Amino acid sequence: WLVWASRKYGDPERNRRNAARDFDRAFYPEGAMRQLAAIYASGPRTAGLQQLRVPTLVIHGELDEYGTTAQAKRIADGVSGPAQLELMPEIHHVPHREAEQQVLTMLANFMATLA
């Protein structure tokens, strides 16, 4: 459970609870194959991103095991509206769980620019 959490912002006890809950809830081997099939079948999302004309905040953990910072940058660059990219060092795939207060601050600051 410590492998999947931020060493800087992680809470080991909360990570243990979440890991146990998520494992119990997510153990459905057929689901992984269905999810991959859906991802591949849906194709690229570039055209959909170009249709976004609203202010967009992209938050990405630099240690994300499932996506790269280059992908996050392409998402931010791909929207037609203004976009802000926040790269979080020492954070993995779930920034809102690993560094909840930091993400909330980012969201509040971003929202403040829209007022």
Stockholm file with secondary structure:
# STOCKHOLM 1.0

chainA/1-115         WLVWASRKYGDPERNRRNAARDFDRAFYPEGAMRQLAAIYASGPRTAGLQQLRVPTLVIHGELDEYGTTAQAKRIADGVSGPAQLELMPEIHHVPHREAEQQVLTMLANFMATLA
#=GR chainA/1-115 SS CCTTSCTTTCCHHHHHHHHHHHHHHHCCHHHHHHHHHHHHHHCCCHHHHHTCCSCEEEEEETTCSSCCHHHHHHHHHHCSSCEEEEEETTCCSCHHHHSHHHHHHHHHHHHHHHC
#=GC SS_cons         CCTTSCTTTCCHHHHHHHHHHHHHHHCCHHHHHHHHHHHHHHCCCHHHHHTCCSCEEEEEETTCSSCCHHHHHHHHHHCSSCEEEEEETTCCSCHHHHSHHHHHHHHHHHHHHHC
//
